[in-house]
Amino acid sequence: MVGDEEAISAVLNRLRRAQGQLAGVISMIEQGRHCKDVVTQLAAVSRALDRAGFKIVATGLRECIAEGTAADGQREMSVDELEKLFLALA
């Protein structure tokens, strides 16, 4: 994701949102809120993390296809490696 400022910004925004939602879940549990409300908010955290992960994998795949090798000379991940990362999020 090095160099793709738009993708980095989008991922960071999603992660910050998830961080805030997780803090909300912790607070809800501490307050003794109803389990339905806690689980609903926890699901939102999970979706935000999944979307951040998908964005990272999608950006990596795009960079891998477009460039072939990393800017610093290191080998980019293969499509198989990216697929494994993507499936790890599923």
C-alpha positions as semicolon CSV with decimal commas, in nm:
position;residue;x (nm);y (nm);z (nm)
1;M;0,000;0,000;0,000
2;V;0,301;0,223;-0,009
3;G;0,235;0,523;-0,229
4;D;-0,141;0,484;-0,267
5;E;-0,238;0,774;-0,043
6;E;-0,611;0,750;-0,123
7;A;-0,626;0,382;-0,029
8;I;-0,419;0,439;0,285
9;S;-0,650;0,721;0,389
10;A;-0,960;0,506;0,331
11;V;-0,817;0,218;0,534
12;L;-0,712;0,445;0,819
13;N;-1,059;0,603;0,826
14;R;-1,223;0,261;0,846
15;L;-0,986;0,149;1,121
16;R;-1,043;0,466;1,322
17;R;-1,418;0,416;1,286
18;A;-1,382;0,057;1,405
19;Q;-1,168;0,174;1,696
20;G;-1,441;0,417;1,803
21;Q;-1,709;0,151;1,763
22;L;-1,507;-0,094;1,970
23;A;-1,467;0,165;2,245
24;G;-1,845;0,200;2,230
25;V;-1,892;-0,176;2,268
26;I;-1,664;-0,182;2,572
27;S;-1,856;0,106;2,725
28;M;-2,189;-0,064;2,652
29;I;-2,073;-0,381;2,829
30;E;-1,947;-0,181;3,126
31;Q;-2,285;-0,006;3,146
32;G;-2,470;-0,337;3,137
33;R;-2,652;-0,260;2,812
34;H;-2,879;-0,519;2,654
35;C;-2,698;-0,797;2,469
36;K;-2,887;-0,722;2,145
37;D;-2,746;-0,370;2,140
38;V;-2,395;-0,491;2,221
39;V;-2,401;-0,760;1,951
40;T;-2,537;-0,515;1,693
41;Q;-2,253;-0,273;1,763
42;L;-1,998;-0,554;1,769
43;A;-2,118;-0,666;1,425
44;A;-2,059;-0,312;1,299
45;V;-1,702;-0,327;1,432
46;S;-1,649;-0,657;1,257
47;R;-1,779;-0,521;0,925
48;A;-1,555;-0,215;0,951
49;L;-1,249;-0,435;1,011
50;D;-1,346;-0,666;0,725
51;R;-1,383;-0,373;0,488
52;A;-1,044;-0,236;0,589
53;G;-0,889;-0,577;0,525
54;F;-1,061;-0,612;0,188
55;K;-0,938;-0,266;0,087
56;I;-0,582;-0,361;0,181
57;V;-0,600;-0,684;-0,020
58;A;-0,767;-0,515;-0,318
59;T;-0,504;-0,241;-0,321
60;G;-0,226;-0,498;-0,298
61;L;-0,373;-0,693;-0,587
62;R;-0,402;-0,380;-0,797
63;E;-0,043;-0,283;-0,719
64;C;0,078;-0,637;-0,788
65;I;-0,086;-0,643;-1,129
66;A;0,017;-0,290;-1,223
67;E;0,378;-0,295;-1,109
68;G;0,502;-0,653;-1,100
69;T;0,775;-0,565;-0,849
70;A;0,785;-0,337;-0,551
71;A;0,942;0,006;-0,575
72;D;1,217;-0,098;-0,334
73;G;1,309;-0,397;-0,551
74;Q;1,144;-0,658;-0,333
75;R;0,911;-0,911;-0,489
76;E;0,542;-0,825;-0,467
77;M;0,305;-1,089;-0,335
78;S;0,184;-1,342;-0,585
79;V;-0,183;-1,366;-0,677
80;D;-0,197;-1,691;-0,476
81;E;-0,058;-1,515;-0,169
82;L;-0,309;-1,232;-0,210
83;E;-0,589;-1,486;-0,251
84;K;-0,487;-1,654;0,076
85;L;-0,492;-1,317;0,251
86;F;-0,834;-1,241;0,106
87;L;-0,970;-1,580;0,216
88;A;-0,830;-1,526;0,565
89;L;-1,081;-1,242;0,596
90;A;-1,374;-1,460;0,491
